[in-house]
Amino acid sequence: MAERDRRTVRDLRRGNRARVLQRLYFDGPLSRQELGPATGLSPGSISNVVSELVAEGVLEEAGVVDSDGGRPRTLLRVAPAGGLLIGIDIGETRIRVELFDLSLTELARTERMLAQHGYDVDRIVGHVRSGVADVLRDAGADPHRLLGIGIGVPGIIERDAPEGVVGDVGSVVHGQTIDWTAVPFERLLRDAVRVPPEVPFFIDNGAKTLGQAEMWFGGGRGAGASAIALIGSGVGACVNHGDLLDEDRGSQALEWGHTTVQLRGRRCRCGSIGCLEAYAGAEAMRERWHEAGGPLPADADDETALAALIAAAHPVAGEPDPVALAVLDETAECLGAALGDLINLFLPERILIGGWAGLLIGPHLLPDIRRYAREYALEHAAARTTIEMGRLGPDAVTVGAATLPLADFLARGGSRPSAAPGTAAPAAAPRTPAEAVRRRARSGPLPERAD
C-alpha cells in the first residue's frame, strides 16, 4: 500500500509539473498569478512546481510586468537553454537533420541528397549517423544535453515487434513505396548513432510530424479538428482532433496518397492503380508531363521537373503551355476530389497543404483545389472547412520531428530521459517558441554546411 501511495504522489507531482510546463510553453511568458487559473493549481502548488523547474534550469524569468496597484509580477518562460532536440526528415529526395534548443530555434543543420542511391537502409542509417554528428559538432553542443531525436519517415510505423521477431527492436517501418518491409529502423539507429544511451529515439510518419508542427506553431493552431496534406514526391496526410492541451487529443497518419481517385487509372508505385499519388505526387506529375510531350529530359529529378512544369504553365512572360496547364488542372481535380473525401470522412475545420511540392504548386492551384473540393464534398461539410497553405515552409517535417521528443519532455514534466527505450551555448531565442518557428519560416534556413 505504501508503494502504491508513493507512486500516486509521484504521478501527481509529475502531472502538476507537466501542466505548468505545457501552459508556459504554448501560452507563455506568464506570471505565477496567471498560472493558477490557467492550470487549475493552487498558489502553493504553483510555487513549489516553479521553484523546482527554475532550480533545474527548465524555467527562467522573462521580465516583469506592472500589476493593477500591486507589486510588479515576474514573468516565466521555458528556458531555451534547458535542453537540445534533434529533428530529422527522411524525405524522398533528401535527409535533413536539424539541431534545436527548447524554443525550437535552429542551432545547426545539414542535408544529404538521396537521388543517386535511393532508399538503401544501410546508407540511410549512415546518413543519419553522420548528420547527427555534424550538427552537434557544428553547434559545439554537448550530446548529454539531448532530450531526444525525432525522425519523420514515409510509411506505416509499427510500435511493437512484428510477429516472429525476437527481442526489442523499437519502431518498425513498413514503406511499400520505398521497398522497406518491417525494417527495424529504431534498433538500427540505436546501434549506429553515437549519442549517450539515455537519449531516446522517436519515429513517426512524416505527414504526422508535419501535422504536429502546423498544429503547434502554424496554420492549425486553435483548430479543434484539422487535416494536413503532405505533397512531395509522394503524398500523405494526417488528421488531428482536439486542442493542443487536451488530454484526449488524437493524431492519426493516413495513407491518403493510396486512396483511389481514378478507376482503372494509372499504375502507382505502390503497385495498385488509380491512387492519388499516381496523379498528385511530384514524381507522377513529372512522368505525366513527360508522357504528354513536355520539354523535359526523362532523367530530370522531381524538384527540377516540377519547377519547370509550373514555369511552363505560368510563365512570367509569353503564353502558357497548354499541356502543362492540362497536367496541373488534372492534378488540382484529383487533389480536390481526395480532399473532398477527407472532408466527408473527418469533418475538419481546416485543411492545410504542405510538403515541398505542395508549397510549389499551392500558390497556383489553390483556388482550383478549393473549387474541386467543394464539388466533390457534401455541401454542408465543405462549407465548414477552410483549405489553406501550411505556414511553416519546407522545414515543417523537421520541426515536427523535433516536437516528438519535446512533447515527451513536456508530458514528463521536464524530467530528463534516464534510459533509452530497450536497453555549446545555444543561440539567443525569441520571446516564445512559436515566434522562433514562425520567424525561421519567414527568414529562411541558416546557411548550409558544405558536405
Secondary structure by P-SEA (a helix, b strand, c coil): caaaaaaaaaaaaaaaaaaaaaaaaccccccaaaaaaaccccaaaaaaaaaaaaaaccccccbbbbcccccbbbbbccccccbbbbbbbbcccbbbbbbbccccccccbbbbbcccccccaaaaaaaaaaaaaaaaaaaccccccccbbbbbbcccccccccccccccccbbbbbccccccccaaaaaaaacccccccbbbbbccaaaaaaaaaaccccccccccbbbbbbcccccccccccccccccbbbbbbcccccccccccccccccccccccccccaaaaaaaaaaacccccccccaaaaaaaaaaaaccccccccaaaaaaaaaaaaaaaaaaaaaaacccccbbbbbcaaaaaaccccaaaaaaaaaaaccaaaaaabbbbccccccaaaaaaaaaaaaaaaaaaccccccccccccccccccccaaaaaaaaaaacccccccc
